[in-house]
Amino acid sequence: MYMKNKSFYIENYGCQMNISDSDIVTSILLKNNFLLSENLEKANIILLNACSIREKAELTIKKRLEKLKFFKKKKKICIGIIGCFSKQIKNLFLQEKMVDFFVNPDSYREIPNFIHYFIMGKQYSHTAKKNETYADISLIKKNNKKITTFLSITRGCNNMCTFCIVPFTRGRERSSDPYSIIKECKRLYHDGYKEITLLGQNVDSYLWIKEDMIKNQKNIVDFSRLLDLLAQEIPFIRIRFSTSNPHDMSDKVIKVISKHRNICKHIHLPVQSGSNKILKLMNRKYTREQYLSLVKKIKNIIPECSISHDIITGFCNESEKDHQETISLMNEIKYNYGYMFSYSPRPGTYAYRKLKDNVPKDVKKRRLIEIIDLQRNHSFYRMQEHLGKIEEVLIEGESKKNNKYWYGRNTQNLIIVFPKKDLNIGDLVHVEITDTTSATLIGKLCK
């Protein structure tokens, strides 16, 4: 296959980790003399960063490949799937000859080789590194206006929730060297970034251990110490993190968040269900009571902290009573916002193999609507708590709905829009909140 130039284009399907991985892949390809294209039609190489967490994401990828099939007939291009994909979906795409190669999250360094071999009409195979963290990859800034970014500090997951395919697509947990993380965060700050979100399937399980053979002792850095080090080393950058598993969040982490002004006061704390029966079936390793106790502790130590959630409705054997327990937990906490889904079985997981998907689709749909409607009410309730307050906002860009307004986020990760003044993207400003919707705070710039 002949290519005039090795230009590539990446599309993301999935979570923040996928966005971070796309930045890693982009940096690897640029360092190997590939060219980044902002336009799909001008690219010779198209990479789809896939997600297999939910069935809908896989169906979206399939539909996208159907459209690209006609584009591929007109132009000689190379299509690769990277990221999270199941063996079943890989085999399907290979059988239908929709994709030229697949690269899993532990093999991104090899992407240039996958492409070169494809150009030569050959297949490339290698053994993935199970301890890969990409800690030494410096992210290349593609957009000078971008002032927020993601940085993966852990990869993989050991929790083995029965509904989740992540341990099978991303492997077991491993953590990056804390000093390489600090070094990269400092570099990102000097490159103009004002906010960094630390990422992991479960950031609270971050753990780095190095044995000092001379002193005969271990240097241990857990997530609380990493946060503390970062906040002190780079005091002028905002720090966020995601995602936390309630089972692993420690008191030390909560206290470190409260201690530092530059660590944002928002915790994404997936609950998945308010029923102990369902939590046990999901292998979530905490009870409803323990979860509520953790939320109470967070609110006591960090009163201004916002809390968001993930909820799966219609999981195997979920009764109406179980559903109502989720509703009552939501009413007790009144989350700031959340991500809500109906359960879809994922091939390869314990639930797919051992549990029965026995909640009818119409029941799942009705329960999901009830949860979404309730969360919309709670979001509006929480937003109204900000009325009349003065909030510190990091300007991230123009409002998508009105180019005469800036938009940015406060420490609680809530969107705030306000009329433009003589300011710039990346400025930290103070805004008085004058109005609100269930999703956006509206304000005016303080003099």
Secondary structure, 3 states (H helix, E strand, C coil): CCCCCCEEEEEECCCHHHHHHHHHHHHHHHHCCCEECCCHHHCCEEEEEECCCCHHHHHHHHHHHHHHHHHHHHCCCEEEEEECCCHHHHHHHHHCCCCCEEECCCCHHHHHHHHHHHHCCCCCCCCCCCCCCCCCCCCCCCCCCCCEEEEECEECCCCCCCCCCHHHHCCCCEECCHHHHHHHHHHHHHCCCCEEEEECCCHHHCEEEEEECCCCEEEEEEHHHHHHHHHHHCCCCEEEEECCCCCCCCHHHHHHHHHCCCECCEEECCCECCCHHHHHHCCCCCCHHHHHHHHHHHHHHCCCCEEEEEEEECCCCCCHHHHHHHHHHHHHHCCCEEEEEECCCCCCCHHHHHCCCCCCHHHHHHHHHHHHHHHHHHHHHHHHCCCCCEEEEEEEEECCCCCCEEEEECCCCCEEEEECCCCCCCCEEEEEEEEECCCEEEEEECC
